[in-house]
Structures are given as C-alpha cells and as structure tokens.
Amino acid sequence: MSPAKRQLLSSISWNLLLITVGSLLYGIGVKAIVVPQNFITGGITGVSLLCYYVTNILSPGIWYFVINAPLFLVGWKLVSRRFFLYSLFGMVMSSIWFELITFTIPLHDPFLVMLAGGTVVGAGAGIVFHSLGSLGGNDIIAIVLHQKFNIRMGTFFFVFNLFLFAFSFGALNLDMVLYSLAMSFITSFVLEHVLTMFNQRKMVLIISESHEAIARDINKTLRRGCTYLDGKGAYSGREKKIILTVVHNYQLKRLESLALHHDPSAFMITENTFNVLGKGFSKQKVY
C-alpha cells in the first residue's frame, strides 16, 4: 500500500474514532443526565427534546434525525462533500446512541445535573469538533459561520440557545428552563476549552541586550524559530532588537529560564494565542 493511501486510511480512521467517541459522550450527557431530569440542551438537540416534551410522540433520536435532514443540504453546499459524509456519520451515530442509551445516572440535585450535563455534553461536542465532521444540526451552521466569519462556535451556540430557551418558557417549568440555560453556558465553556486545550501556544516578546545569545538558545535548545523586530526606546532613544517567538505551553518556563540565564534584566511579554499556522505548529483545517 502506498504511503498516500496509508495516510488517507489513517485520517479516515482517526476522524471516525473522534466522532464515535464524541457522539457517545454526547449521547450519555443527553440521555443519561439531561432527559431524565426534563432539562433541555441547546442547538438542534434541544429543539428535538422540546418537540418530544411538547408532543410526546416519536423519540428524541427520531426527532433529531428528522430536523437534521434539511440542514445537511447546507453542509453539502457551503462546506464540502467530505464534511457532509463525516457529519452524516456523526448524525447517525448520535441517533443510534440516543436510542441505545437507556440507563440513567442517578443525579437528583438540579445544580449537579446542570454541572454534569453541561460538562459531558460539551466535552463530547468538543471531541467531535476536533474531527473533520460534526454531529449535524446546529453544528453545521456553527462551522460555516466559523469558517466564513470567524465566529467562535461556543459563542454562536450560546446565542442560539438564548432564543431556544425563550421559546421554552411557555412549555416547560421555569426552574428547568433557567437551569437549562445555565447548563448551556457550561456546555459552551467546556466545548471551547476542549477545542483549545491541545492548541494553546504562547507568543513571547523579549527585549534584552543579550538578544543574540537568547535567540541562539531558542533555536538550538528549544528548537523553535524566532524573529528580530526593530525597536527604539522611547526614553533612551536607543535602537533595540526585540525577539518574537512562539512556543508550546509546556516550553514557556524553559524559555523564561534560558532568557533570564543570559540576562537577568530581560524584559518579557507573554500572550496567549490559540491559532498558530506554520511549520512545527498547526496546519490550516480544511473540512
């Protein structure tokens, strides 16, 4: 088998694994925690649960499948056929888990249900979003908006859910709606955290008279690249070389140590950055 085919099969297997594990966690959060307490989740899953609670016909899994159908046309037209197929797999797996999961996690305090449901559902959705697909429904719209306008997925989900829960006030118990809204916030927070936890990088600016020695150690010891920026002291008027580098989160303390080893008076500025494209970091995600 050629290397290209092995890489393709490896990519397909990895994406299917992420979607399967993520949809399983998502299904456990919905069926074993949320539904038994009459909470509702956000997105199309929440719409499906609301339809189920109001009509008491079909099942959450079937409602989820029916509502998803037209949204997949959006994924096909605006994203890609590969994204469509992976998302179709994700939707099917979610529907299957919704039907197969019949156990209940014995939680009775609504506050604990809110925490547990939001955490498990958010973690499952975040794992799926690390793949090249989705669970269908609202996820498709979120990915389109993120790709086209850089709108954060967690932010979109929370705003969408505000409108969803507004329609729920007349159909569900007020306390449950408010708890569900809080759970949606936790879900969005956990989702964003899972999405960024493996991508977090640190951008560091270093101002030092020993810039050459520091830059050399960054290249040789940390095996990271760096760039000189031209600067000028506003007070002293002296020309300065500013080192700009980006390191993995776990390399930050080593960078601080080597910089201060060469110059205890080195001035360092550290910023969080979550999207670094280029050699040694991430590649552009193409659905």
C-alpha positions as CSV (number, residue, x, y, z in Angstrom):
1,M,0.0,0.0,0.0
2,S,1.4,3.4,-0.9
3,P,2.2,6.0,1.8
4,A,-0.6,8.2,0.5
5,K,-3.2,5.5,0.9
6,R,-2.0,4.6,4.4
7,Q,-2.2,8.3,5.4
8,L,-5.7,8.5,3.9
9,L,-6.9,5.4,5.8
10,S,-5.3,6.6,9.0
11,S,-7.0,10.0,8.6
12,I,-10.4,8.4,8.0
13,S,-10.0,6.0,11.0
14,W,-8.9,8.9,13.3
15,N,-11.9,11.1,12.3
16,L,-14.4,8.2,12.6
17,L,-12.9,7.4,16.1
18,L,-13.2,11.0,17.2
19,I,-16.8,11.3,16.0
20,T,-17.8,7.9,17.6
21,V,-16.2,8.7,21.0
22,G,-17.5,12.3,21.0
23,S,-21.1,11.3,20.0
24,L,-21.1,8.6,22.7
25,L,-20.2,11.1,25.4
26,Y,-22.8,13.5,23.9
27,G,-25.4,10.8,24.0
28,I,-24.6,9.9,27.6
29,G,-24.9,13.5,28.6
30,V,-28.3,13.9,26.9
31,K,-30.0,10.6,27.5
32,A,-28.5,9.6,30.9
33,I,-28.3,13.1,32.6
34,V,-30.4,15.7,30.8
35,V,-33.6,13.9,29.6
36,P,-34.3,12.1,32.9
37,Q,-34.4,15.5,34.7
38,N,-36.5,17.1,31.9
39,F,-33.7,19.6,31.1
40,I,-33.1,20.6,27.6
41,T,-29.8,21.0,25.8
42,G,-29.1,23.7,23.3
43,G,-29.0,23.5,19.5
44,I,-30.9,21.1,17.4
45,T,-30.8,18.5,20.1
46,G,-32.6,21.0,22.4
47,V,-35.2,21.6,19.6
48,S,-35.6,17.8,19.3
49,L,-36.1,17.5,23.1
50,L,-38.5,20.4,23.1
51,C,-40.6,18.8,20.4
52,Y,-40.5,15.5,22.3
53,Y,-41.6,17.1,25.6
54,V,-44.4,19.1,23.9
55,T,-45.8,16.4,21.5
56,N,-44.9,13.3,23.4
57,I,-44.6,11.4,20.1
58,L,-41.7,9.7,18.4
59,S,-38.4,9.8,20.4
60,P,-35.6,12.3,20.8
61,G,-33.4,10.3,18.4
62,I,-36.1,10.3,15.6
63,W,-36.9,14.0,16.1
64,Y,-33.1,14.7,15.9
65,F,-32.8,12.8,12.6
66,V,-35.9,14.4,11.0
67,I,-34.9,18.0,11.9
68,N,-31.3,17.4,10.7
69,A,-32.2,16.4,7.1
70,P,-32.6,19.9,5.6
71,L,-29.5,21.3,7.4
72,F,-27.3,18.7,5.7
73,L,-28.0,20.4,2.4
74,V,-26.3,23.5,3.9
75,G,-23.2,21.4,4.7
76,W,-23.1,19.9,1.3
77,K,-23.4,23.3,-0.5
78,L,-21.3,25.5,1.7
79,V,-18.6,23.3,3.2
80,S,-17.6,20.1,1.3
81,R,-18.7,16.6,0.4
82,R,-16.1,15.1,2.9
83,F,-17.6,17.3,5.7
84,F,-21.1,16.2,4.6
85,L,-20.2,12.4,4.8
86,Y,-18.4,12.7,8.2
87,S,-21.3,14.8,9.6
88,L,-23.8,12.2,8.2
89,F,-21.9,9.6,10.1
90,G,-21.9,11.8,13.2
91,M,-25.7,12.3,13.0
92,V,-26.3,8.6,12.5
93,M,-24.1,7.7,15.5
94,S,-25.8,10.3,17.7
95,S,-29.2,9.0,16.7
96,I,-28.1,5.4,17.5
97,W,-26.7,6.4,20.9
98,F,-29.8,8.2,21.7
99,E,-31.8,5.0,21.1
100,L,-29.3,2.6,22.7
101,I,-28.6,4.5,25.9
102,T,-31.3,3.5,28.3
103,F,-29.5,3.9,31.7
104,T,-29.8,6.9,34.0
105,I,-27.1,8.5,36.0
106,P,-28.7,8.9,39.5
107,L,-28.5,12.7,40.0
108,H,-31.3,14.4,41.8
109,D,-29.9,17.9,42.7
110,P,-30.7,20.2,39.6
111,F,-27.4,22.1,40.3
112,L,-25.4,18.8,39.9
113,V,-27.4,17.9,36.8
114,M,-26.6,21.3,35.3
115,L,-22.8,20.8,36.0
116,A,-22.6,17.2,34.9
117,G,-24.8,17.6,31.9
118,G,-23.0,20.7,30.6
119,T,-19.6,19.1,31.2
120,V,-20.3,15.8,29.5
121,V,-22.2,17.3,26.5
122,G,-19.6,20.0,26.0
123,A,-16.7,17.5,26.1
124,G,-18.4,15.2,23.6
125,A,-19.1,18.1,21.2
126,G,-15.6,19.4,21.6
127,I,-14.1,16.0,20.7
128,V,-16.2,15.8,17.6
129,F,-15.2,19.2,16.5
130,H,-11.5,18.0,16.5
131,S,-12.5,15.8,13.6
132,L,-13.4,16.9,10.0
133,G,-17.1,16.4,10.7
134,S,-19.8,17.3,13.1
135,L,-22.9,15.8,14.8
136,G,-25.1,17.6,12.2
137,G,-27.8,20.1,13.0
138,N,-26.6,23.3,14.6
139,D,-23.0,22.2,14.4
140,I,-23.1,22.6,10.6
141,I,-24.3,26.2,10.9
142,A,-21.6,26.9,13.6
143,I,-18.8,25.5,11.4
144,V,-20.0,27.5,8.4
145,L,-20.1,30.8,10.5
146,H,-16.7,30.0,12.0
147,Q,-15.1,29.3,8.6
148,K,-16.7,32.3,6.9
149,F,-16.7,34.9,9.6
150,N,-14.5,33.5,12.4
151,I,-17.4,33.5,14.9
152,R,-16.5,31.3,17.8
153,M,-18.6,28.1,18.0
154,G,-19.3,28.3,21.7
155,T,-20.5,31.9,21.3
156,F,-22.8,31.0,18.5
157,F,-24.3,28.1,20.4
158,F,-25.0,30.2,23.5
159,V,-26.7,33.0,21.5
160,F,-28.8,30.4,19.6
161,N,-29.8,28.8,22.8
162,L,-30.9,32.1,24.3
163,F,-33.6,32.2,21.6
164,L,-34.4,28.5,22.0
165,F,-34.9,28.8,25.8
166,A,-37.0,31.9,25.2
167,F,-39.5,29.7,23.3
168,S,-39.3,27.1,26.1
169,F,-40.8,29.3,28.8
170,G,-44.4,28.5,27.9
171,A,-43.8,24.8,27.5
172,L,-41.5,23.8,30.4
173,N,-41.2,24.5,34.1
174,L,-39.5,27.9,34.6
175,D,-36.9,26.5,37.0
176,M,-35.9,23.8,34.5
177,V,-35.6,26.4,31.7
178,L,-33.3,28.6,33.8
179,Y,-31.2,25.6,34.9
180,S,-31.0,24.5,31.2
181,L,-29.8,28.0,30.2
182,A,-27.1,27.8,32.8
183,M,-26.2,24.3,31.6
184,S,-25.9,25.7,28.1
185,F,-23.3,28.2,29.3
186,I,-21.3,25.4,30.9
187,T,-21.6,23.4,27.7
188,S,-20.2,26.3,25.6
189,F,-17.4,26.9,28.1
190,V,-16.3,23.3,28.1
191,L,-16.6,23.0,24.4
192,E,-14.3,26.0,23.8
193,H,-11.9,24.6,26.4
194,V,-11.7,21.2,24.7
195,L,-11.2,22.8,21.3
196,T,-8.3,24.9,22.5
197,M,-6.6,22.7,25.2
198,F,-4.3,21.0,22.6
199,N,-3.7,24.1,20.5
200,Q,-2.7,26.7,23.1
201,R,0.5,28.4,22.3
202,K,2.4,31.3,23.9
203,M,3.7,34.3,21.9
204,V,6.6,35.9,23.7
205,L,8.4,39.2,23.1
206,I,11.8,39.5,24.7
207,I,13.8,42.8,25.0
208,S,17.3,42.3,26.0
209,E,20.9,43.4,25.3
210,S,21.8,39.7,25.1
211,H,19.3,39.1,22.3
212,E,21.8,37.1,20.1
213,A,22.6,34.6,22.8
214,I,18.9,34.2,23.7
215,A,17.9,33.8,20.1
216,R,20.6,31.2,19.6
217,D,19.4,29.1,22.6
218,I,15.8,29.4,21.4
219,N,16.9,27.9,18.1
220,K,19.2,25.2,19.4
221,T,17.8,24.3,22.8
222,L,14.0,24.7,22.3
223,R,14.2,24.1,18.6
224,R,11.8,26.9,17.9
225,G,12.2,29.7,15.4
226,C,12.3,33.4,16.4
227,T,12.4,36.8,14.6
228,Y,14.1,40.1,15.3
229,L,11.9,43.1,15.4
230,D,13.4,46.6,15.2
231,G,12.6,48.8,18.2
232,K,13.6,52.0,19.8
233,G,13.5,53.0,23.4
234,A,11.0,55.9,23.9
235,Y,13.0,57.3,26.9
236,S,16.6,56.4,26.0
237,G,16.2,56.7,22.2
238,R,18.5,53.7,21.7
239,E,17.9,51.2,18.9
240,K,16.9,47.7,20.2
241,K,16.4,44.3,18.9
242,I,13.2,42.6,20.1
243,I,12.9,38.8,19.9
244,L,9.5,37.5,18.8
245,T,8.9,33.8,19.2
246,V,6.0,31.3,19.7
247,V,6.4,28.2,21.9
248,H,4.2,25.4,23.1
249,N,2.7,26.0,26.5
250,Y,4.9,23.4,28.2
251,Q,8.1,25.2,26.8
252,L,7.3,28.6,28.4
253,K,9.2,28.0,31.7
254,R,12.3,26.7,29.8
255,L,12.2,29.8,27.6
256,E,12.0,32.1,30.7
257,S,14.9,30.2,32.3
258,L,17.2,30.5,29.3
259,A,16.4,34.1,28.7
260,L,17.0,35.1,32.4
261,H,20.2,33.0,32.4
262,H,21.7,35.2,29.7
263,D,20.1,38.4,31.0
264,P,18.5,38.6,34.5
265,S,17.1,42.0,33.5
266,A,15.5,40.8,30.3
267,F,12.0,42.2,29.7
268,M,9.5,39.6,28.6
269,I,5.9,39.9,27.5
270,T,3.8,36.7,27.1
271,E,0.4,36.4,25.3
272,N,-1.9,33.5,24.8
273,T,-2.5,32.5,21.2
274,F,-4.8,29.7,20.0
275,N,-4.3,29.6,16.3
276,V,-0.7,29.3,15.1
277,L,-0.3,28.1,11.5
278,G,3.0,27.1,10.1
279,K,5.8,24.5,10.3
280,G,6.1,23.0,13.8
281,F,2.6,24.0,14.8
282,S,-0.8,23.6,13.2
283,K,-1.9,23.3,9.6
284,Q,-5.0,25.0,8.3
285,K,-8.0,22.9,9.0
286,V,-9.8,22.2,5.7
287,Y,-13.2,20.4,6.0
